[in-house]
Amino acid sequence: MSMETPDLPDGPMSGLVASAVEYMIDAGQRSVLFLDIMRRRGDQYREHVAQTAPHVLQYAAELIVDGRKLDEPVNYALVRIIPPKGVEIDLEQRPFIVVDPRAGHGPGIGGFKADSEIGVAMKAGHPCYFIGFLPEPMPGQTIERIARAEALFIERVVSLHPKADGKPCVIGNCQAGWAVMILASLRPELFGPIIIAGAPLAYWAGVHGKYPMRYSGGLLGGSWLTALASDLGAGKFDGAWLVQNFENQNPSNTLWTKQYNVYSKIDTEASRYLEFERWWGGHVNLNAEEIQFIVDELFIGNNLAAGNIEMSDGQKVDLRNIRSPILVFCSEGDNVTPPQQALDWILDCYADVDEIRAYGQTIVYTVHQSVGHLGIFVSGGVAKKEHAEFSENIDLIDVLPPGLYEATFEAKDEQTTSSDLVVGKWVMRCEARTLDDIRAMGGNSPEDERRFAAAKRVSEINLAAYRKFVQPWIKNVVSGQLAETMRNLHPLRLQYEAFSSQNPLMATVKSAAEAIEDNRKPASKDNPFLAFQEQMSKQIVHALDSWRDATEALSETIFLNVYGSPAVQAALGVDPKSEPSRRREMSAEHRAMLENRIAELRSRIGEGGAREAAIRSLLYIGSARGMVDERSIEALRRVRQDYGGPRLALSEFKMLVREQFFMLLLDREGALAAIPKLLPEDINQRRALFASMRDVLSASGEISGEPAIRLQRIATILGIDTGEATNVAPFDPRAKAS
């Protein structure tokens, strides 16, 4: 197809006419090329769903465990990621396991690009594994059965790396985040650090005027609609409906921006667009029991943080049982899992930071300012910064003393102090926080809690009524064949099928597109009609965003007023004057265990050697800074073998740090007074030890203020002159305390 520009008359309008003709040719060509991209998208979709195990991983993988062959079969599998050429893996580093979210889409999003969670972990030298799934669930498969299967997967990874310096780091994206947390509360001994990215754990939480998805359960009358959708699927829930919910959150992107971006950049955007659509269109199914658990127990019931979920063997899911560091990554720009839903479970579980410490937990969170929900796990920029720093500094996180921290990042440059101790391009530091820092992000009032409790009760009533009066009739009418037909007719699937090569009209489009590629005539960038096109696009986006904002405001108003009515609440059994709180008190068993542990630590304050003395001193001085810097931890790692005895394994070093930290919390003065008893009498040895501690502290910057005062106190306790503790011989670990 050849399009020649006609001769134009001279005159004052000739320039505008020429621009118009140029634009019309360009727009016509782009329209045909756009339709051809839609054809390719449709063909790609058909090819993808026809595969037995469709995924979008960009890495070769080796099957380790097929969940379909377990005693309790599931449609999940564990694979080992094969490092690409040029990537060296250290088998003695802790392995990383990425668990993919089963939220309607197919697997692979954690390894979607080279700059991904898997990519940056391998670049840091860690062996990587991936837990994905197949499109169809196994008969009888439940969330509990999946959890047991994933426990077997993690056990297998641990067995494959007996010399690894630490248990596996497990990453749970989105829906996989709450699944990982449930499993970690049931089997805490399996886990190293846990990274949950964009994962909802406090499902009712949010602030007024934002995040309307949390109102959906109440506005739709509860989970009866979920049960209906599963019954219409003959016992299977079509994941396309979950994808549709995501699409509805941003109509301007769904209906316009995503397609317009391809149309307006037709010569450069096709590959990126098709790559993403291959994952976005890979819809999968869930068993009715799975989706009902998710909706009833989590999104409407909000039972996870409250500790109200119980397994078939009677074991309670209690997030306070988790012993591994928990790193929560969320974003202000995420309208699916806002920071409140990612973090407010901490407020439900603990009264204050001291209670977090009493459970021996380390919680680190970081809040991105703008990235959207999918960007948390697919953005190359996020992978190169946050996920890369998490991977490179995972041991820093693992040895942090118990408490609550916020991870912050500062770009490394030539002015950075001790830059040789910084692994990546950013300096990561973990700054101590309190629960008030989380409360400051906003959250529910007691009135809001009563509203959601009322919506939960409505859901229970409606679901019971549906199951008694409607469900038997639906199940008798819907056959497997009818259910499959309805799945194929879902609008999201039809949009792919309609533009595929199965449509005979698309053959013409393909031929025309091939001809255009040989005669492409893009308009010049300064063409005024292109500027007008962009302006029109912005107007369309603004109109759709305004429509979304109006409907969201109306939805919120309806929810707040209906479920906020004292009469409605009273009728549903919710006390309109109550001050609801889901926070649980510490159990008598845990309190007794804690008291025994406290007594044990107090009795051991005077025990140990140079290693214990050095760690205790460093914790005392460093706590005045209110933060831990990766440079300090790296310096400590480099000299920790000098503190007496053989080099400790990371798990042993972690236990040592925690014990010394708690000793300082329990009896600071007694713990400091005992330090000289742990060290040799040789003054030169004490000077050398003090010098190495000072090196660790100065790695992240100048020692000044309160840290300097505490450093001087340690020098006094050791009986040394700080000026003499320079240029001394290294500490001799063979020297013993008298």
BATI-727828 format. One record per residue (C-alpha): x, y, z; residue in three letters. Coordinates in steps of 0.25 Angstrom, whole numbers. Example, Ala and Ser with C-alpha at 12.3 -4.5 7.8 and 13.67 -1.06 7.14 Angstrom:
BEGIN
49, -18, 31, ALA .
55, -4, 29, SER .
This chain:
BEGIN
0, 0, 0, MET .
6, 13, -5, SER .
2, 27, 0, MET .
8, 38, -8, GLU .
6, 52, -3, THR .
-1, 61, -14, PRO .
4, 74, -19, ASP .
-1, 85, -11, LEU .
-4, 99, -16, PRO .
4, 111, -12, ASP .
-2, 121, -2, GLY .
-3, 125, 12, PRO .
-11, 112, 15, MET .
-1, 103, 9, SER .
7, 100, 21, GLY .
-6, 96, 29, LEU .
-11, 88, 18, VAL .
2, 81, 16, ALA .
2, 78, 31, SER .
-13, 73, 30, ALA .
-9, 64, 19, VAL .
3, 59, 26, GLU .
-5, 56, 38, TYR .
-16, 49, 31, MET .
-6, 39, 24, ILE .
1, 37, 37, ASP .
-12, 35, 45, ALA .
-18, 25, 34, GLY .
-5, 17, 35, GLN .
-5, 17, 50, ARG .
-19, 12, 50, SER .
-16, 0, 41, VAL .
-4, -3, 49, LEU .
-11, -2, 62, PHE .
-22, -12, 57, LEU .
-11, -21, 53, ASP .
-5, -20, 67, ILE .
-18, -24, 72, MET .
-18, -36, 63, ARG .
-5, -40, 68, ARG .
-9, -38, 82, ARG .
-21, -48, 79, GLY .
-12, -58, 73, ASP .
-3, -57, 85, GLN .
-14, -59, 94, TYR .
-19, -72, 87, ARG .
-5, -77, 87, GLU .
-3, -74, 101, HIS .
-15, -80, 107, VAL .
-13, -93, 98, ALA .
0, -96, 106, GLN .
-1, -106, 117, THR .
7, -97, 126, ALA .
6, -83, 121, PRO .
15, -73, 128, HIS .
23, -60, 125, VAL .
36, -63, 132, LEU .
48, -58, 124, GLN .
57, -69, 130, TYR .
59, -83, 127, ALA .
54, -92, 139, ALA .
56, -106, 144, GLU .
44, -113, 150, LEU .
47, -117, 164, ILE .
34, -121, 170, VAL .
21, -123, 163, ASP .
9, -120, 172, GLY .
0, -129, 164, ARG .
7, -141, 168, LYS .
6, -139, 183, LEU .
-2, -147, 193, ASP .
-12, -135, 193, GLU .
-10, -130, 179, PRO .
-10, -115, 175, VAL .
-8, -108, 162, ASN .
5, -101, 168, TYR .
19, -105, 164, ALA .
33, -101, 169, LEU .
44, -98, 159, VAL .
58, -94, 160, ARG .
62, -82, 151, ILE .
74, -85, 143, ILE .
84, -73, 143, PRO .
86, -66, 129, PRO .
100, -66, 123, LYS .
109, -57, 131, GLY .
102, -58, 144, VAL .
109, -65, 155, GLU .
102, -71, 167, ILE .
108, -74, 180, ASP .
101, -87, 185, LEU .
105, -83, 200, GLU .
97, -70, 199, GLN .
82, -71, 204, ARG .
73, -75, 193, PRO .
61, -66, 189, PHE .
47, -72, 186, ILE .
37, -63, 178, VAL .
23, -67, 180, VAL .
14, -62, 169, ASP .
0, -56, 172, PRO .
-12, -64, 167, ARG .
-21, -52, 166, ALA .
-27, -56, 152, GLY .
-15, -55, 144, HIS .
-5, -65, 140, GLY .
9, -67, 147, PRO .
22, -61, 144, GLY .
21, -46, 148, ILE .
32, -47, 158, GLY .
42, -51, 146, GLY .
35, -43, 135, PHE .
47, -35, 132, LYS .
62, -36, 133, ALA .
61, -24, 143, ASP .
51, -32, 153, SER .
51, -38, 166, GLU .
57, -51, 161, ILE .
67, -43, 153, GLY .
73, -34, 164, VAL .
73, -46, 174, ALA .
82, -54, 164, MET .
90, -42, 161, LYS .
93, -41, 176, ALA .
98, -56, 175, GLY .
86, -63, 181, HIS .
80, -76, 176, PRO .
66, -73, 172, CYS .
53, -82, 172, TYR .
39, -79, 167, PHE .
26, -84, 171, ILE .
16, -83, 160, GLY .
3, -90, 156, PHE .
-5, -95, 145, LEU .
-18, -89, 139, PRO .
-27, -100, 145, GLU .
-28, -104, 160, PRO .
-28, -118, 164, MET .
-41, -125, 169, PRO .
-43, -122, 184, GLY .
-32, -112, 184, GLN .
-33, -101, 196, THR .
-25, -90, 201, ILE .
-20, -99, 213, GLU .
-16, -110, 204, ARG .
-8, -100, 195, ILE .
-1, -95, 208, ALA .
3, -109, 212, ARG .
9, -111, 198, ALA .
17, -98, 198, GLU .
22, -103, 212, ALA .
27, -115, 205, LEU .
33, -107, 194, PHE .
41, -98, 204, ILE .
46, -110, 211, GLU .
51, -116, 198, ARG .
59, -103, 195, VAL .
65, -103, 209, VAL .
69, -117, 207, SER .
76, -113, 194, LEU .
84, -103, 201, HIS .
90, -109, 214, PRO .
102, -99, 214, LYS .
94, -87, 211, ALA .
96, -75, 221, ASP .
82, -74, 225, GLY .
68, -79, 222, LYS .
61, -75, 209, PRO .
56, -61, 207, CYS .
42, -62, 202, VAL .
35, -52, 193, ILE .
20, -51, 193, GLY .
14, -42, 182, ASN .
0, -36, 184, CYS .
-9, -48, 187, GLN .
3, -57, 190, ALA .
7, -48, 201, GLY .
-4, -51, 210, TRP .
-2, -66, 206, ALA .
12, -65, 210, VAL .
9, -59, 223, MET .
-2, -69, 227, ILE .
9, -80, 224, LEU .
20, -73, 232, ALA .
10, -72, 244, SER .
8, -87, 243, LEU .
22, -92, 240, ARG .
31, -80, 245, PRO .
43, -90, 245, GLU .
44, -90, 230, LEU .
46, -76, 227, PHE .
57, -66, 226, GLY .
53, -51, 223, PRO .
39, -49, 217, ILE .
37, -38, 206, ILE .
22, -35, 204, ILE .
20, -26, 192, ALA .
7, -19, 190, GLY .
0, -29, 199, ALA .
-13, -26, 206, PRO .
-13, -31, 221, LEU .
-23, -21, 227, ALA .
-34, -21, 217, TYR .
-44, -11, 223, TRP .
-33, 0, 225, ALA .
-32, 13, 217, GLY .
-36, 27, 217, VAL .
-48, 34, 213, HIS .
-48, 39, 198, GLY .
-38, 29, 193, LYS .
-37, 14, 191, TYR .
-52, 11, 188, PRO .
-49, -4, 185, MET .
-51, -7, 200, ARG .
-65, -3, 199, TYR .
-69, -13, 188, SER .
-73, -24, 198, GLY .
-83, -16, 205, GLY .
-89, -9, 192, LEU .
-91, -23, 186, LEU .
-97, -29, 198, GLY .
-86, -38, 201, GLY .
-80, -50, 196, SER .
-93, -57, 191, TRP .
-89, -51, 177, LEU .
-75, -59, 178, THR .
-83, -72, 181, ALA .
-92, -69, 169, LEU .
-81, -67, 160, ALA .
-74, -80, 165, SER .
-87, -88, 163, ASP .
-89, -82, 149, LEU .
-75, -87, 146, GLY .
-79, -101, 151, ALA .
-70, -100, 163, GLY .
-59, -92, 157, LYS .
-58, -77, 159, PHE .
-53, -70, 146, ASP .
-41, -61, 149, GLY .
-45, -52, 138, ALA .
-55, -46, 148, TRP .
-43, -42, 157, LEU .
-36, -36, 145, VAL .
-49, -28, 142, GLN .
-49, -22, 156, ASN .
-35, -17, 154, PHE .
-39, -11, 140, GLU .
-51, -4, 147, ASN .
-41, 3, 156, GLN .
-36, 12, 145, ASN .
-45, 13, 134, PRO .
-37, 24, 127, SER .
-26, 15, 126, ASN .
-34, 3, 122, THR .
-43, 9, 112, LEU .
-33, 19, 106, TRP .
-19, 22, 111, THR .
-14, 8, 109, LYS .
-18, 7, 95, GLN .
-16, 21, 91, TYR .
-1, 20, 96, ASN .
1, 9, 86, VAL .
-6, 17, 75, TYR .
1, 30, 77, SER .
15, 22, 78, LYS .
12, 12, 68, ILE .
26, 10, 63, ASP .
32, 8, 77, THR .
22, 2, 87, GLU .
17, -11, 80, ALA .
27, -20, 87, SER .
25, -14, 101, ARG .
10, -14, 100, TYR .
9, -29, 94, LEU .
19, -34, 105, GLU .
10, -28, 116, PHE .
-3, -33, 110, GLU .
2, -47, 109, ARG .
2, -47, 124, TRP .
-10, -38, 126, TRP .
-19, -47, 117, GLY .
-14, -60, 123, GLY .
-27, -62, 132, HIS .
-27, -74, 141, VAL .
-38, -81, 149, ASN .
-40, -84, 164, LEU .
-48, -94, 171, ASN .
-61, -89, 178, ALA .
-55, -92, 192, GLU .
-42, -84, 189, GLU .
-49, -71, 185, ILE .
-60, -73, 196, GLN .
-49, -74, 206, PHE .
-42, -62, 201, ILE .
-54, -53, 200, VAL .
-61, -57, 213, ASP .
-49, -59, 222, GLU .
-40, -48, 217, LEU .
-46, -37, 208, PHE .
-60, -36, 215, ILE .
-57, -43, 228, GLY .
-44, -37, 231, ASN .
-40, -48, 240, ASN .
-25, -50, 237, LEU .
-20, -39, 246, ALA .
-30, -42, 256, ALA .
-25, -56, 257, GLY .
-39, -62, 254, ASN .
-35, -71, 243, ILE .
-34, -86, 247, GLU .
-28, -98, 240, MET .
-35, -111, 239, SER .
-26, -117, 250, ASP .
-31, -106, 259, GLY .
-18, -98, 258, GLN .
-20, -83, 258, LYS .
-13, -73, 248, VAL .
-6, -63, 257, ASP .
3, -53, 250, LEU .
10, -51, 263, ARG .
16, -65, 262, ASN .
25, -61, 250, ILE .
39, -61, 255, ARG .
46, -56, 242, SER .
48, -41, 238, PRO .
36, -36, 231, ILE .
39, -26, 220, LEU .
26, -19, 215, VAL .
27, -11, 202, PHE .
15, -2, 198, CYS .
12, 11, 191, SER .
4, 23, 192, GLU .
1, 22, 177, GLY .
-5, 8, 179, ASP .
-20, 9, 179, ASN .
-22, -7, 180, VAL .
-13, -9, 193, THR .
-11, 5, 199, PRO .
-1, 7, 210, PRO .
-12, 5, 221, GLN .
-16, -8, 216, GLN .
-2, -13, 215, ALA .
2, -7, 229, LEU .
-10, -6, 238, ASP .
-9, -21, 242, TRP .
2, -16, 251, ILE .
-7, -8, 259, LEU .
-17, -19, 260, ASP .
-6, -29, 266, CYS .
2, -20, 275, TYR .
0, -9, 285, ALA .
14, -3, 283, ASP .
28, -5, 279, VAL .
31, -12, 292, ASP .
21, -22, 289, GLU .
27, -25, 275, ILE .
40, -27, 282, ARG .
33, -36, 292, ALA .
29, -45, 281, TYR .
43, -45, 275, GLY .
39, -39, 262, GLN .
46, -29, 253, THR .
37, -22, 243, ILE .
43, -12, 233, VAL .
34, -4, 223, TYR .
36, 5, 212, THR .
26, 14, 205, VAL .
28, 18, 190, HIS .
22, 31, 187, GLN .
16, 29, 173, SER .
17, 15, 167, VAL .
4, 8, 164, GLY .
0, -6, 168, HIS .
7, -14, 157, LEU .
19, -5, 157, GLY .
23, -10, 171, ILE .
27, -24, 164, PHE .
28, -20, 149, VAL .
35, -7, 149, SER .
49, -7, 144, GLY .
52, 5, 152, GLY .
47, -1, 165, VAL .
54, -14, 163, ALA .
67, -6, 161, LYS .
65, 2, 174, LYS .
57, -4, 184, GLU .
57, -19, 181, HIS .
72, -18, 177, ALA .
75, -12, 191, GLU .
66, -23, 198, PHE .
74, -34, 191, SER .
87, -28, 193, GLU .
85, -25, 208, ASN .
76, -36, 212, ILE .
86, -40, 223, ASP .
85, -26, 229, LEU .
70, -28, 230, ILE .
72, -42, 236, ASP .
81, -37, 247, VAL .
73, -25, 251, LEU .
69, -24, 266, PRO .
54, -27, 268, PRO .
46, -14, 266, GLY .
39, -6, 255, LEU .
47, 1, 244, TYR .
45, 9, 232, GLU .
55, 6, 220, ALA .
60, 19, 213, THR .
69, 20, 201, PHE .
80, 31, 198, GLU .
87, 31, 185, ALA .
102, 27, 186, LYS .
112, 37, 180, ASP .
126, 42, 181, GLU .
123, 49, 194, GLN .
117, 37, 201, THR .
125, 33, 213, THR .
131, 19, 213, SER .
125, 17, 199, SER .
133, 4, 198, ASP .
124, -2, 208, LEU .
112, 1, 199, VAL .
108, -11, 191, VAL .
99, -5, 180, GLY .
95, 9, 175, LYS .
88, 13, 188, TRP .
91, 14, 202, VAL .
80, 7, 210, MET .
77, 10, 224, ARG .
66, 5, 234, CYS .
61, 16, 243, GLU .
54, 13, 256, ALA .
39, 16, 256, ARG .
27, 15, 265, THR .
13, 11, 263, LEU .
9, 26, 263, ASP .
17, 27, 250, ASP .
7, 17, 243, ILE .
-5, 24, 250, ARG .
0, 37, 243, ALA .
-3, 31, 230, MET .
-18, 31, 233, GLY .
-27, 19, 236, GLY .
-41, 15, 241, ASN .
-48, 22, 252, SER .
-57, 14, 261, PRO .
-69, 18, 253, GLU .
-63, 12, 241, ASP .
-60, -1, 248, GLU .
-75, -2, 252, ARG .
-78, 1, 237, ARG .
-70, -10, 232, PHE .
-74, -20, 243, ALA .
-89, -17, 239, ALA .
-85, -20, 224, ALA .
-79, -33, 229, LYS .
-92, -37, 236, ARG .
-100, -34, 223, VAL .
-90, -42, 215, SER .
-92, -54, 224, GLU .
-108, -53, 224, ILE .
-108, -51, 209, ASN .
-99, -63, 207, LEU .
-107, -72, 216, ALA .
-120, -68, 208, ALA .
-113, -71, 195, TYR .
-108, -84, 199, ARG .
-122, -89, 204, LYS .
-131, -83, 194, PHE .
-123, -81, 181, VAL .
-111, -89, 180, GLN .
-117, -103, 179, PRO .
-125, -98, 167, TRP .
-113, -92, 160, ILE .
-105, -104, 162, LYS .
-116, -113, 156, ASN .
-117, -104, 144, VAL .
-102, -101, 141, VAL .
-94, -112, 134, SER .
-79, -113, 131, GLY .
-81, -110, 117, GLN .
-90, -98, 119, LEU .
-80, -92, 129, ALA .
-69, -94, 119, GLU .
-77, -86, 109, THR .
-80, -75, 118, MET .
-65, -74, 122, ARG .
-62, -73, 107, ASN .
-72, -62, 105, LEU .
-66, -53, 116, HIS .
-64, -39, 111, PRO .
-49, -39, 114, LEU .
-47, -52, 106, ARG .
-56, -47, 95, LEU .
-47, -35, 93, GLN .
-35, -43, 90, TYR .
-43, -54, 81, GLU .
-50, -43, 73, ALA .
-37, -37, 67, PHE .
-29, -50, 65, SER .
-27, -56, 52, SER .
-39, -65, 54, GLN .
-47, -53, 50, ASN .
-46, -54, 34, PRO .
-46, -38, 33, LEU .
-32, -38, 40, MET .
-25, -44, 28, ALA .
-28, -31, 21, THR .
-22, -23, 32, VAL .
-10, -32, 33, LYS .
-7, -30, 18, SER .
-9, -15, 19, ALA .
0, -14, 31, ALA .
11, -21, 23, GLU .
10, -12, 12, ALA .
10, 1, 21, ILE .
23, -4, 28, GLU .
30, -2, 15, ASP .
24, 12, 12, ASN .
23, 17, 26, ARG .
21, 32, 27, LYS .
21, 37, 41, PRO .
17, 52, 43, ALA .
27, 62, 48, SER .
28, 64, 63, LYS .
24, 79, 61, ASP .
11, 75, 53, ASN .
0, 84, 59, PRO .
-10, 73, 57, PHE .
-2, 64, 66, LEU .
-2, 74, 77, ALA .
-17, 75, 75, PHE .
-18, 60, 76, GLN .
-10, 60, 89, GLU .
-20, 71, 95, GLN .
-32, 63, 91, MET .
-26, 50, 98, SER .
-24, 58, 110, LYS .
-38, 63, 110, GLN .
-43, 49, 109, ILE .
-35, 44, 120, VAL .
-40, 56, 129, HIS .
-54, 53, 125, ALA .
-52, 38, 129, LEU .
-45, 41, 142, ASP .
-56, 51, 146, SER .
-66, 40, 143, TRP .
-58, 31, 152, ARG .
-56, 41, 163, ASP .
-71, 44, 163, ALA .
-75, 29, 164, THR .
-65, 26, 174, GLU .
-70, 38, 183, ALA .
-84, 33, 181, LEU .
-80, 19, 185, SER .
-73, 24, 197, GLU .
-85, 33, 201, THR .
-95, 21, 200, ILE .
-86, 12, 208, PHE .
-83, 21, 219, LEU .
-98, 25, 221, ASN .
-105, 12, 219, VAL .
-95, 4, 228, TYR .
-93, 16, 237, GLY .
-108, 17, 241, SER .
-109, 13, 256, PRO .
-123, 6, 252, ALA .
-116, -2, 242, VAL .
-105, -6, 251, GLN .
-114, -9, 262, ALA .
-123, -18, 253, ALA .
-110, -26, 249, LEU .
-105, -28, 263, GLY .
-94, -17, 263, VAL .
-95, -8, 275, ASP .
-95, 6, 270, PRO .
-88, 12, 282, LYS .
-77, 2, 283, SER .
-62, 5, 281, GLU .
-58, -7, 273, PRO .
-44, -12, 273, SER .
-38, -25, 267, ARG .
-25, -24, 275, ARG .
-22, -36, 283, ARG .
-16, -37, 297, GLU .
-4, -45, 299, MET .
-7, -60, 302, SER .
-4, -65, 316, ALA .
5, -76, 310, GLU .
13, -66, 302, HIS .
14, -57, 315, ARG .
19, -68, 323, ALA .
30, -72, 312, MET .
34, -57, 311, LEU .
36, -56, 326, GLU .
44, -69, 326, ASN .
53, -63, 315, ARG .
55, -50, 322, ILE .
59, -57, 335, ALA .
69, -66, 326, GLU .
75, -53, 319, LEU .
76, -46, 332, ARG .
84, -58, 338, SER .
94, -58, 326, ARG .
97, -43, 326, ILE .
111, -46, 332, GLY .
114, -58, 322, GLU .
122, -57, 309, GLY .
134, -52, 303, GLY .
140, -41, 294, ALA .
129, -43, 283, ARG .
118, -41, 293, GLU .
125, -29, 299, ALA .
127, -23, 285, ALA .
113, -25, 280, ILE .
107, -20, 293, ARG .
115, -7, 293, SER .
112, -5, 278, LEU .
97, -7, 281, LEU .
97, 3, 292, TYR .
104, 13, 284, ILE .
97, 11, 271, GLY .
83, 12, 277, SER .
85, 26, 280, ALA .
85, 29, 265, ARG .
71, 23, 263, GLY .
75, 16, 250, MET .
84, 5, 245, VAL .
92, 7, 232, ASP .
96, -3, 222, GLU .
111, 2, 223, ARG .
111, -1, 238, SER .
106, -15, 236, ILE .
116, -18, 225, GLU .
127, -12, 234, ALA .
122, -21, 245, LEU .
121, -33, 236, ARG .
136, -31, 232, ARG .
141, -30, 246, VAL .
132, -39, 253, ARG .
142, -51, 253, GLN .
152, -42, 261, ASP .
143, -42, 273, TYR .
148, -56, 278, GLY .
146, -70, 274, GLY .
142, -76, 260, PRO .
134, -68, 250, ARG .
119, -69, 254, LEU .
108, -74, 244, ALA .
98, -63, 241, LEU .
88, -70, 249, SER .
97, -70, 261, GLU .
101, -56, 259, PHE .
87, -52, 258, LYS .
84, -59, 271, MET .
96, -52, 278, LEU .
91, -38, 273, VAL .
77, -41, 279, ARG .
81, -46, 292, GLU .
91, -34, 294, GLN .
80, -25, 290, PHE .
70, -30, 300, PHE .
80, -30, 311, MET .
82, -15, 309, LEU .
66, -13, 309, LEU .
65, -21, 321, LEU .
76, -15, 330, ASP .
84, -5, 322, ARG .
93, -1, 334, GLU .
96, -15, 338, GLY .
99, -20, 324, ALA .
109, -8, 322, LEU .
115, -11, 336, ALA .
118, -25, 332, ALA .
125, -22, 319, ILE .
139, -22, 326, PRO .
137, -35, 332, LYS .
136, -41, 317, LEU .
149, -35, 312, LEU .
164, -39, 315, PRO .
171, -30, 324, GLU .
182, -27, 314, ASP .
180, -12, 311, ILE .
185, -13, 297, ASN .
175, -23, 294, GLN .
164, -14, 299, ARG .
169, -3, 291, ARG .
169, -11, 278, ALA .
155, -16, 281, LEU .
151, -1, 283, PHE .
157, 3, 270, ALA .
150, -7, 262, SER .
137, -3, 269, MET .
140, 11, 265, ARG .
142, 7, 251, ASP .
129, 1, 250, VAL .
122, 13, 256, LEU .
129, 23, 247, SER .
126, 15, 234, ALA .
112, 22, 232, SER .
117, 36, 236, GLY .
124, 44, 247, GLU .
121, 40, 261, ILE .
116, 52, 268, SER .
105, 56, 278, GLY .
99, 46, 287, GLU .
106, 34, 280, PRO .
120, 41, 283, ALA .
116, 43, 297, ILE .
113, 28, 298, ARG .
125, 24, 291, LEU .
133, 32, 301, GLN .
126, 24, 313, ARG .
130, 11, 307, ILE .
144, 16, 306, ALA .
143, 19, 321, THR .
137, 6, 324, ILE .
148, -1, 317, LEU .
158, 8, 324, GLY .
165, 13, 312, ILE .
169, 27, 306, ASP .
161, 28, 293, THR .
174, 36, 287, GLY .
182, 23, 289, GLU .
172, 14, 282, ALA .
178, 17, 268, THR .
188, 10, 260, ASN .
188, -1, 270, VAL .
191, -16, 266, ALA .
178, -24, 262, PRO .
170, -30, 273, PHE .
175, -44, 277, ASP .
164, -54, 278, PRO .
173, -64, 285, ARG .
174, -55, 297, ALA .
164, -59, 309, LYS .
157, -51, 319, ALA .
163, -53, 333, SER .
